[in-house]
Structures are given as structure tokens and as C-alpha cells.
Amino acid sequence: KTRALLADEALPLSAAARQRITVGYAMIDATDTQAQPLKRDLQRFGARQPACRALVDAQYGIGGLIAVAVWSELGDCRRFSRSEQAVRHTGLDVSVDASDRRRAGGFLSRQGPQTLRWALYEAAKNSSHLRSPDHDFYAAVKARHDGKIAAISVARKLARRCYHVLRAVAPDEVYAIP
């Protein structure tokens, strides 16, 4: 819709602006052309890899592509002794900066892999759907705060669940290449 609006000859734009829009959309099309086969390959890999399949089967909101991202960044969860360590690894934990009697508001530590945070956040956004098992929790947090904080809270829950799912997968299948 936006592309059609910007391509309209009746829109008063300079020649330079029109050229920038044309080049920008050509670059987007070229990127999509390159990215789509890679996305299909990753989804196909996720459908065959045992640990990724376990994540998809166990968690609502985690599909083939997100399962590959979570699996590749969390990996063998036996290196963590508790699920809270997995959450700390993701960077979704809240850091606390305290001095004397003052305490700053909690901010995400962002110390872990950015791809893992993205994947868990995207999976958590699916909890806004009514059919999600986490919808009630998401709605309660959203009512108190906002949708972003609700999604981050659900992402932490998903990180804990992914930890337990990946620990349950047989060690020889965690890194099995299909």
C-alpha cells in the first residue's frame, strides 16, 4: 500500500526523492530475494533437528526458524545448573543498580546473545493471541504495564521452559545434524 502510494506519479516529489525511493525499494527487493531461500533452509533444518523439533512441539509460539535461533544460542543446557542461569544468559534478566538507599529502576542487562533475545521476544509476542496458554499472564502484565514489558516477561518464562526442554533432549541429539 505504501509502495503504491509512493509510486503514484501524482505525488509531488522531486526527481531526487523519486530516485531515492526507487533505489530503496530495489534494495529491499534484492535483500528479500537473497533472504527467502536462507529462511526456507533454516526452517527445513529446524524441522529435522531433534532439539529444534522438541522446542517446536513443547512451546506455543516457537516455530522452525525461532527454534533454530534458540537452539543455536542456548545449545546444550546441561552447562547451566538452574533455569535462572539460562535467563541470565539470554540477557533478559533485570539488572539492579543500588547505592545506599537509592535503587535505580530495573533495566534489561542485555549481556547475552542478541539473536536469542530477539527470538524469545518474537515467540513471546505470540502470547497475545487468545489461544496462547500464556495469554492470561500476558494480559495481566499488559494491564499493569504495557505490551512490551508483558512480552519480555513471557520471554523470560519461555527461556526457562526452553532450558528444561533442551535438558530433556538426549545429549547425543542436542547437536545432531540431520
Contacts in CASP RR format, 6 or more apart in sequence:
PFRMAT RR
TARGET T0000
AUTHOR 0000-0000-0000
METHOD contacts of the structure
MODEL  1
KTRALLADEALPLSAAARQRITVGYAMIDATDTQAQPLKRDLQRFGARQP
ACRALVDAQYGIGGLIAVAVWSELGDCRRFSRSEQAVRHTGLDVSVDASD
RRRAGGFLSRQGPQTLRWALYEAAKNSSHLRSPDHDFYAAVKARHDGKIA
AISVARKLARRCYHVLRAVAPDEVYAIP
3 25 0 8 1.000
5 11 0 8 1.000
6 13 0 8 1.000
6 21 0 8 1.000
7 21 0 8 1.000
13 21 0 8 1.000
39 65 0 8 1.000
42 64 0 8 1.000
42 65 0 8 1.000
42 68 0 8 1.000
43 64 0 8 1.000
43 65 0 8 1.000
43 68 0 8 1.000
45 52 0 8 1.000
45 68 0 8 1.000
45 178 0 8 1.000
46 52 0 8 1.000
46 53 0 8 1.000
46 56 0 8 1.000
46 64 0 8 1.000
46 65 0 8 1.000
46 67 0 8 1.000
46 68 0 8 1.000
46 71 0 8 1.000
47 53 0 8 1.000
47 56 0 8 1.000
47 64 0 8 1.000
48 178 0 8 1.000
49 68 0 8 1.000
49 71 0 8 1.000
49 176 0 8 1.000
49 177 0 8 1.000
49 178 0 8 1.000
50 169 0 8 1.000
50 170 0 8 1.000
50 173 0 8 1.000
50 174 0 8 1.000
50 176 0 8 1.000
50 178 0 8 1.000
51 71 0 8 1.000
51 75 0 8 1.000
51 166 0 8 1.000
51 169 0 8 1.000
51 173 0 8 1.000
51 174 0 8 1.000
51 175 0 8 1.000
51 176 0 8 1.000
52 64 0 8 1.000
52 67 0 8 1.000
52 68 0 8 1.000
52 71 0 8 1.000
53 67 0 8 1.000
54 165 0 8 1.000
54 166 0 8 1.000
54 168 0 8 1.000
54 169 0 8 1.000
55 62 0 8 1.000
55 63 0 8 1.000
55 67 0 8 1.000
55 70 0 8 1.000
55 71 0 8 1.000
55 162 0 8 1.000
55 165 0 8 1.000
55 166 0 8 1.000
56 62 0 8 1.000
56 63 0 8 1.000
56 64 0 8 1.000
56 67 0 8 1.000
58 161 0 8 1.000
58 165 0 8 1.000
59 123 0 8 1.000
59 158 0 8 1.000
59 161 0 8 1.000
59 162 0 8 1.000
59 165 0 8 1.000
60 126 0 8 1.000
60 127 0 8 1.000
60 132 0 8 1.000
60 133 0 8 1.000
60 134 0 8 1.000
61 123 0 8 1.000
61 126 0 8 1.000
61 127 0 8 1.000
61 132 0 8 1.000
62 70 0 8 1.000
62 123 0 8 1.000
62 158 0 8 1.000
62 162 0 8 1.000
63 123 0 8 1.000
66 119 0 8 1.000
66 122 0 8 1.000
66 123 0 8 1.000
69 115 0 8 1.000
69 116 0 8 1.000
69 118 0 8 1.000
69 119 0 8 1.000
70 116 0 8 1.000
70 119 0 8 1.000
70 120 0 8 1.000
70 123 0 8 1.000
70 162 0 8 1.000
71 166 0 8 1.000
72 115 0 8 1.000
73 90 0 8 1.000
73 113 0 8 1.000
73 115 0 8 1.000
73 116 0 8 1.000
73 119 0 8 1.000
74 86 0 8 1.000
74 89 0 8 1.000
74 90 0 8 1.000
74 116 0 8 1.000
74 159 0 8 1.000
74 162 0 8 1.000
74 163 0 8 1.000
74 166 0 8 1.000
75 166 0 8 1.000
75 174 0 8 1.000
75 175 0 8 1.000
76 166 0 8 1.000
76 171 0 8 1.000
76 174 0 8 1.000
76 175 0 8 1.000
77 86 0 8 1.000
77 162 0 8 1.000
77 163 0 8 1.000
77 166 0 8 1.000
77 167 0 8 1.000
78 167 0 8 1.000
78 171 0 8 1.000
80 86 0 8 1.000
80 89 0 8 1.000
80 163 0 8 1.000
83 159 0 8 1.000
83 160 0 8 1.000
83 163 0 8 1.000
83 164 0 8 1.000
84 93 0 8 1.000
84 160 0 8 1.000
86 159 0 8 1.000
86 160 0 8 1.000
86 162 0 8 1.000
86 163 0 8 1.000
87 93 0 8 1.000
87 156 0 8 1.000
87 159 0 8 1.000
87 160 0 8 1.000
87 163 0 8 1.000
88 109 0 8 1.000
88 111 0 8 1.000
89 112 0 8 1.000
89 113 0 8 1.000
89 116 0 8 1.000
90 112 0 8 1.000
90 113 0 8 1.000
90 116 0 8 1.000
90 117 0 8 1.000
90 120 0 8 1.000
90 155 0 8 1.000
90 156 0 8 1.000
90 159 0 8 1.000
91 108 0 8 1.000
91 109 0 8 1.000
91 110 0 8 1.000
91 111 0 8 1.000
91 112 0 8 1.000
91 116 0 8 1.000
91 117 0 8 1.000
92 108 0 8 1.000
92 109 0 8 1.000
92 117 0 8 1.000
92 120 0 8 1.000
92 152 0 8 1.000
92 155 0 8 1.000
92 156 0 8 1.000
92 159 0 8 1.000
93 108 0 8 1.000
93 109 0 8 1.000
93 156 0 8 1.000
94 106 0 8 1.000
94 107 0 8 1.000
94 108 0 8 1.000
94 109 0 8 1.000
95 106 0 8 1.000
95 107 0 8 1.000
95 108 0 8 1.000
95 109 0 8 1.000
96 103 0 8 1.000
96 104 0 8 1.000
96 105 0 8 1.000
96 106 0 8 1.000
97 103 0 8 1.000
97 104 0 8 1.000
97 105 0 8 1.000
97 106 0 8 1.000
98 104 0 8 1.000
108 152 0 8 1.000
110 117 0 8 1.000
117 155 0 8 1.000
120 155 0 8 1.000
120 156 0 8 1.000
120 158 0 8 1.000
120 159 0 8 1.000
120 162 0 8 1.000
121 151 0 8 1.000
121 152 0 8 1.000
121 155 0 8 1.000
123 155 0 8 1.000
123 158 0 8 1.000
124 134 0 8 1.000
124 138 0 8 1.000
124 151 0 8 1.000
124 152 0 8 1.000
124 153 0 8 1.000
124 154 0 8 1.000
124 155 0 8 1.000
124 157 0 8 1.000
124 158 0 8 1.000
125 151 0 8 1.000
126 132 0 8 1.000
127 134 0 8 1.000
127 135 0 8 1.000
127 137 0 8 1.000
127 138 0 8 1.000
127 150 0 8 1.000
127 151 0 8 1.000
127 154 0 8 1.000
128 135 0 8 1.000
128 138 0 8 1.000
128 142 0 8 1.000
128 147 0 8 1.000
128 150 0 8 1.000
128 151 0 8 1.000
129 135 0 8 1.000
132 138 0 8 1.000
134 154 0 8 1.000
134 157 0 8 1.000
137 153 0 8 1.000
137 154 0 8 1.000
137 157 0 8 1.000
138 147 0 8 1.000
138 150 0 8 1.000
138 151 0 8 1.000
138 153 0 8 1.000
138 154 0 8 1.000
139 150 0 8 1.000
141 147 0 8 1.000
141 149 0 8 1.000
141 150 0 8 1.000
141 153 0 8 1.000
141 154 0 8 1.000
142 149 0 8 1.000
142 150 0 8 1.000
166 174 0 8 1.000
END
